[in-house]
Amino acid sequence: MLNQILPWILFNIFVLAMLALDLGVFHRKAHVVKIKEALVWSAVWIVLALLFNLGIYFWRGSEQALEFFTGYVIEKSLSVDNIFVFLLIFSYFRVDSLYQHKILFWGILGALILRAIFIAAGITLIQQFHWVIYIFGVFLILTGIKMALQKDKEIHPEKNPVLRLFRRFIPTTDQYVHGKFFVKLNGRTVATPLFVVLLVVETTDLIFAVDSIPAILAITLDPFIVYTSNVFAILGLRALYFALADAMRLFHYLHLGLSSILVFIGVKMLIADIYKIPIVIALSVVACILIMSVAASVVWPRNQVTKNDVNGT
């Protein structure tokens, strides 16, 4: 029992230590995260994920190491879609760049807890009721098709039921107050727009988790592999946002690539009882789709596509 629990304990201690180091040392004072700093942290998280992957290889063997890497690539790819939404949320609420890191830090901390619950529930459902895998498969295919047909992402916080419920019971102020989530106003505690943004980020990630968790469950049902690959992808998301926030606008075909990945993973789930697609092939397909979607965005820039549409060509 100790051998089974110990890896979980050590991994979560490592995660908490890294988060404490991030918030308590490197971001002790609020500051605008520059591209250079973001790229360094992105590289750090990727290297840490690869080193952990190497540890999985020596500890559990090549098969589970490949499962971790495939799951990490899929989760990392799907998390890129979060960047577009974060941009829209911060733009909608006019969040100063000075406080964006703080929101993403606490947002990602909450996401780790929510996704752990989702992972446990998903694995339990599939193990107890195998037919659930077909529901997940169909859901991923439909989600992929919806993503492909969705031309422009829009954010409507006023329609968020959690936010509407929160505002009904908790008083809020219209002013940002030095990066604080709550302040005292006329003798009572009120929430600032910064906490409202955090709430929107958390509920938005919950929606993303509904898509991404079934995707990785198509690769493996090993709770430790699913959880750790998911956590590494999420931990690197904050740095990835600051590194690629502006550049991601250029990759206008990336959403088609991500939608294709969801459809492929959904099909993989549906045919699992007939033919189990090898992990190597699944990883190769995902990598090719990503490379092709990014390459297409570079070869056919958005302004060129728009011009051709206007000219009717």
C-alpha positions, 0 to 999 in steps of 0.5 A: 500500500505504501508503494502505491501511495508514496509516488502520489505523495511525492509528486504532489509535494513536488507540485506544491513546492514548485508553486510555492517557489513560483509565487513566493520567490519569482513572483513575490511582487506583481510585475508584467511578465515579459516574453523572455521570462515566459519562454524560460519558464515554459522551457523549465516546465517542458524539461521537468515534464520530460525528466519525469517522463524519463523517470517513468521509463526507468520505473514502469517501462517504455509502454507507460512512458509512451502513454505519459508522453502521448497524454502530455502532448494531447493535454498540452495541445488542447490547453493551447485553446485555453490561451485564446479564451484567457485573452478574451476574458482579460480583454473583456474585463480590461485586466491590467497585465500586472495582475494577469499572472496572479489570476492564472496562478490561482486559477490553475491551482483550482484547476488542479483540484477540479481535474483530479476530481474529474479524472477519478470520476472518469476512470471509475465510470469507465472501469465500472461501466465500460459502455461509458467509453462510447459516450465519451467517444461520441462526445469528443467527436461532436466537440471536435466538429463543433470546434471546427465549425466555430469561426470566432470565439466569443466570451459572454461572462454575463451568461455564466450561471456561476458568476450570476449566482455569485453576484446575486449573493456577494456584493462586488465593486466596479474598481480594481483595488491593487490586485486584491480579490476582496476589500472592505467597503463601508464596513462590509467585505466586497469582491473586486472585479479581479475575483470575478475574473478568477471565477470566470477563469475557473468555470471556463477551465471546468468546461475545458476539462470536460473535453480534455479528460476523456481525450487522455482516458482514450490513451490510458486508464492508469490514474497516476499517468493520467493525473501527472501528464495532466498536471504537467500540461496545466502547470506549464499553461501559465508560462505558455500564455505569456509566451504565446498570447500574441503569437497564437493569433497568427495560428488561425488554423490551429483550431482545426488541428485541435478539432481533428485531434478530438475527432481522432481520439473519439474514433479511437475510443469507439473502435477500442474493442475492435482494434486498439490503435497503438500508442506510437501511431496515436502519438504520430497522428497527433503530432502530424495534425499539429504540425500541419495546422501550424504550417498551414497558418504560416503558409496561408496567413489570416490576412491572405485568407481574408483577402481571397475570401473578399475577392471570391477566390 
